[in-house]
Structure formats: structure tokens, C-alpha cells
Amino acid sequence: MSDSNIVVVGGGFGGIYTVKNLAKKFKKNSGVKITLIDKNSYMTYMTELYEVAADRVDADAIQYDLQKLFCHRKNVNIVTDEVRNIDRKNKQVITKNGSYPYDYLVLSAGSEPNSFSTPGVEKYGYTLGSLEQAIKLKHAIEEHIRLGAVETDSSKRKSLLTLAVVGSGFTGIEMIGELIDWKKILAKKQDRSIGN
Ligand SMILES: Cc1cc2nc3c(=O)[nH]c(=O)nc-3n(C[C@H](O)[C@H](O)[C@H](O)COP(=O)(O)OP(=O)(O)OC[C@H]3O[C@@H](n4cnc5c(N)ncnc54)[C@H](O)[C@@H]3O)c2cc1C
């Protein structure tokens, strides 16, 4: 391959392995530059998200610094920026803070959770598709349990202490497994904080 700019958007599993393999393949070809753009400076180990949501592990345990991951690859440039648009005509990736020309473009920006219009899910539910969402979900569960533990109205208490998981794929099933274990820990924590 002659001199080329390869831009990869998204530093998740897809983007990381693409960049890793390209960097290895073109390590002796100094004309080939690889740029990895992600809105975060870290890669999230998505398969462990539910463990953060259920307070089993801290958020930083599932984050991998992208600069560190590729520090030995001289032909890889890491950019932390949010991609806003692709100008296909002029072969440019447009980001919040700039633009990046490309000869070859790999789009690996992942996916987003979908409620499939299930009534109530978007209005009342939380999603589990990123680290930020996992942390938000964890705090929401802790808050519901805290409020439920001190609620004297039995029907309100039941409602606050009832959690529903929508979606029984891997993510939903793993989340339920974590909730089963976390339930006991949360109950003990509330017992202690209200002095039982
Ligand atoms: C809770 C959970 C558990 C899972 N468990 C498993 C499992 O056990 N086994 C399995 O095989 N799969 C599992 N999966 C699925 C797996 O995580 C995904 O298939 C995989 O992460 C997809 O990789 P990807 O690189 O396509 O996208 P992602 O890993 O989602 O990466 C996308 C990247 O693009 C970045 N990005 C997005 N938009 C922009 C933008 N506009 N600008 C810049 N950067 C952007 C994001 O920051 C992110 O880093 C699980 C998923 C979840 C949510």
C-alpha cells in the first residue's frame, strides 16, 4: 500500500482489534498512518458493564487507556474527540474539535440500546450500554433501595423495592444474576444505616 491515511472511528472491541492488526501489518511501511478516534480516552470492557452497574467492580477496573494500549505502535495516532459527521465527498471525518482526512475509513462506533417502543421503558427505564450508563444505573438502584427501606406506605415501599429488567438477552440475564447477589448486600447496608 502506498502512502495512506487510515482512520478508525470507535475504540471498542472492533476498533481496537482493527487498529492492532493494521498497525502490525503496516509496521514497516512508514507511509501508512493509522488514526483511532474515540470520544473517550479509554476503551470500555463492555462485557463487564453489569458488574459496574451492580457495584461488584469499580468503573476504572473496566477502562483501558487507549494511549497506553498503543504506546508501542509508532504508526498509530490516538485522538480523543467526538465524531459528528463524515464528509465522504472530501474524505474527511468531522469531529467536535476538528477534521481528519482519510483514504480509508473504518466505522466501528458500536450500537445503542433499543427499547423497541416497549411502553414505559424509555420514560422510566435506564439503559446499560456504556460506562456512564452503568454508573447512572448503579446510583439509581442504590437510591431506590435507600428510599424503599424507609418508606412506611407498603405499596410505595413494594414499588420502590421492585426492580424489573427488560430484555432477557445476555445483558439482561447477567444483570439479573448480579442483582440477586447485590440484593443481600444492599439489604444489609440499609439495615445498618437505619440502625437495625
Ligand atoms: C452489558 C453487556 C454485556 C455484554 N457481554 C458480552 C459477552 O459476554 N460476550 C460478547 O461477545 N459480547 C458481549 N456484549 C456485546 C459486546 O460488548 C459488543 O458486541 C461489542 O462491544 C461491540 O464492539 P464494537 O467495537 O462494535 O462497539 P463498542 O464496544 O460499543 O465500541 C464503540 C466505541 O465507539 C465510540 N464511539 C461511539 N460513538 C462515537 C462518536 N460519535 N465519536 C467517537 N467515538 C464514538 C465509543 O466511545 C466506543 O468506545 C455485551 C454488551 C453489553 C452492553
The ligand as an ORCA input file, in Angstrom:
! r2SCAN-3c Opt
* xyz 0 1
  C     -23.553     -5.414     29.384
  C     -23.023     -6.050     28.126
  C     -22.517     -7.353     28.179
  C     -22.003     -7.947     27.041
  N     -21.493     -9.216     27.156
  C     -20.944     -9.799     26.063
  C     -20.329    -11.093     26.154
  O     -20.299    -11.703     27.224
  N     -19.790    -11.629     25.026
  C     -19.798    -10.960     23.820
  O     -19.276    -11.480     22.825
  N     -20.363     -9.744     23.715
  C     -20.936     -9.143     24.795
  N     -21.509     -7.906     24.681
  C     -21.514     -7.266     23.357
  C     -20.187     -6.620     23.078
  O     -19.829     -5.783     24.152
  C     -20.321     -5.826     21.781
  O     -20.660     -6.710     20.748
  C     -19.025     -5.134     21.458
  O     -18.666     -4.234     22.485
  C     -19.186     -4.376     20.161
  O     -17.921     -3.814     19.854
  P     -17.819     -2.537     18.951
  O     -16.361     -2.198     18.838
  O     -18.612     -2.736     17.711
  O     -18.582     -1.377     19.760
  P     -18.310     -0.783     21.206
  O     -17.576     -1.732     22.081
  O     -19.628     -0.256     21.635
  O     -17.338      0.443     20.908
  C     -17.786      1.575     20.213
  C     -16.804      2.715     20.508
  O     -17.159      3.817     19.674
  C     -17.072      5.012     20.433
  N     -17.960      5.985     19.823
  C     -19.300      5.871     19.644
  N     -19.778      6.944     19.028
  C     -18.707      7.781     18.825
  C     -18.563      9.062     18.230
  N     -19.607      9.731     17.714
  N     -17.337      9.627     18.204
  C     -16.258      8.983     18.722
  N     -16.338      7.759     19.280
  C     -17.549      7.158     19.320
  C     -17.494      4.612     21.843
  O     -16.970      5.515     22.804
  C     -16.881      3.218     21.959
  O     -15.581      3.260     22.510
  C     -22.019     -7.265     25.801
  C     -22.537     -5.964     25.733
  C     -23.020     -5.351     26.873
  C     -23.558     -3.944     26.783
*
